[in-house]
Each structure stands twice: as C-alpha cells, then as structure tokens.
Amino acid sequence: MSMQYSGGSTRAVRRAAAAVVVAVLLSSCSSGDPAQAKELQGDYCTKLGAWQNATTTSVADADASDGQNDQSPEFDNAEPAGQEVIDASKRLDGAGLEHADTRILDDTVNAVRGDGEAVGRAVSYCDSAGFETLVG
C-alpha cells in the first residue's frame, strides 16, 4: 500500500512541477510590463516605417531609372527592412501584444509580400498603439 501512495505522491509532484513550468513559460510570453510593451510596439512601428520608406524608394527608383543603375541606397534595403519588420512582428506576437482583431504577424508577412490591405492593418495597429508618426 505504501508503494501506491509513493507512486501517487510522485505523480502529484510531477504534475505540480509541470504546472509551474507551464506558468513560467506563459508568463514569459506575455508582457505584463507596460514599458516593455511600448518598447516592442515602438520598435515594430519604427521598422514598419523604415520598410515602407525602403519600398517607396525602391518603386520610385525603379520608375525613374529608365534602365539606368542610379538607385538610391534605400533600394537595396527593402528586403532586409522587410525581414526586420517581420522579426519585430514575431516579438509582438510572442509577447501577446496584438489588438482585438489583429493578427500582426500574419498581417506583416502579407504586407511585405505586397498585400495593400495588410499594410493598412499594420499601419492601423501602430496608430492605435500611439505610434502613428512612425509610419506613413
């Protein structure tokens, strides 16, 4: 009988330990610190604005170049800027900092792929987070 009690006790300890691990992992995923949340949102919106500027410059350079190779430095930055804003959206998503009906990671990936409506939703996210001046 003591063997069953010992086994039951061991299971209870394991369950409790698993619950603690899950609680720690979940608490590290969401940002309870408002300053950290604002920092992540500001970083995202800054990178979204940089990506927009790089893509706008890329399109303008392509239209103006007439086949010449006189592109601005921002032209070469569009792809890396897109990856940076996707990485920043992953941090927002991981921290649980999306707003009501927003899927910021999906919207950002789709925006970088050329979805104009997704760009609008990403910009709207920055507006509602208080960083409207960082994006165009």
Buried (B, 14 or more C-beta within 10 A) or exposed (E): EEEEEEEEEEEEEEEEEEEEEEEEEEEEEEBEEEEEBBEBBBBBBBBBBBBBBBBEBBEBBEEEEEEEEEBEEBBBBBBEBBEBBBEBBBBBBBBEBBEEEBBBBBBBBBBBEEBEEBBEBBBBBBBEBEBEEBBE
